[in-house]
Amino acid sequence: MYRREVARALSGWPVVSVSLWAAVPQSRAPRLAERISALREIRLCASLSVPYDLLLAAWLRSVDDIAPFRSRLAERFPQLEGTGRALTTWPMKLGDHLRAPGGGACGRWSDARAEAAEAALLDRLRTPRPAAG
């Protein structure tokens, strides 16, 4: 099986991905998934087991677009009850390739590299940023 990915930086859709978990009436889940999947921002709409019924993954142009996107979803699909969300600004791994923060591939994924990359990422997250000013 082959898979191709879009170069987000060149597509006008930067590396901002939001995942949303939602509860919906089970009888409506298949039809809702079909309709939600047609939205241009949606990259994945998956049916889940309890406690949530749907997982949505969307690409947005900026973090500031999350609230308006969720509002549009709620307006268009009132039966969709949002239960959680997660934001990804940099997918560290995609299609068995390690990704550089700019989006390009920087190597293949392996257990040793995965551990090193995860440790480096956690170190960066723990290091306080200098105050702007």
C-alpha positions, 0 to 999 in steps of 0.5 A: 500500500502506498500513501502520498502526503500533501506538502502542507507548507506549499498547499497554503495549509500550514502544519496546524492540525486539530483532533476533535472527539464527539458524541453523536446518536449512534443511529446518526453516526454513519450519515453524520460522518459522511457529511462531515467528511465532505468539509474541506478542512477534514482529513479524517472522520473515524467511527469510534467505540465508547465513550466517543462516537467520532474522531475528526482530524482537521487542517486549519490555517492557524490556531486562531481558526479552531474556535470559528471551525468548532462554531461552524461544526456546532451550527451545521451539525447541532447533534454533534456534541464535542467532548475533547480536542487536541492540537498538533502544530508539528507532526513528528512522524508521518508515513514512517518518516521523521519530520523536521519542524518545517515539514520536510522529511529528515529521516526514517523512523526506527525505535532508537531514533524514535526514542531520541526524537521523543527525548529531544522534543520533550526537552524542548517543551520543558525549556522555558521560552525567553520572554518577548520584548 
